Amino acid sequence: NNFNLTIKGGECVQLFGVSGSGKTTVARLILGLEKAQSGHIVVPQKISAVFQEDRLLENLDVLKNIRLVLDKEQYSSAENLLKELDLWDVRKKRISALSGGMKRRVAIIRAIAFGGDALILDEPFNGLDSINKKNIADIITREFIDKNKPVLLITHIKEDAELLNAKTVNI
């Protein structure tokens, strides 16, 4: 109720609040996955998202999972991200054969390669070690924040928000 949020281009905002306070609901409203009962939501045309769950198709390989949401022009960007995040050697493996951390990186790569005018991250770093968190934060900064695109981060982990230099908004 009575929630107002503006995220400027090049800014990362962390939504912070107790479980059940509506953080994920805000993300779902922005993405159009839920309809607001009242109020007004203005969002960029193309939004990329990383959900709490990886939302990967277990029987498809890594490349096919990533390419599901991409145009052919975006394939090389995705391939570069696979190399950058040490997943190139498993690109032909089925998702079901990967570890949890590898699956998480695939889901993140898919969202980053999709691009978009904004990025929503809902607990994006779960299951990742500190090195992968740092590498991914650097890529998100390079591909979104440095390109003047807004990023919405939902996390309970202060260090994760600090990796993206996020401004905290309590909900």
C-alpha angles and dihedrals in degrees: 000000000000093000119161126182133171122181117191124214111275092022130114117207123191117210107214129187146115121290110285095023093119105261095133090040089059089053091048091050092051091049092048092242090123130030121234116237089216140350135056130281122193114188139167116268098246119036126181120207144192111200128204087256118055093234093205127150104246096206095052124079124249096263094048091050092052096042092053090085100032137091115230090255088064096054095090091051090053091048091051090051091050089054093044092052095043097250100112093100091057097044092113095045121104116253089240089066095056130093120248093257092050091050090051092053090050091053091049093047090052091054095046094046090050086061113189136171092277140014130223118197119189109190089326100171099054111135095013128121121234094260093054091044091054093046092049092046089053091051092047090050091049096044101039117009096042089047090056095252121140122245125200113200124192112192141130092210114096093200091056091054090048090055088064095036088239125186109226122233117185118221 
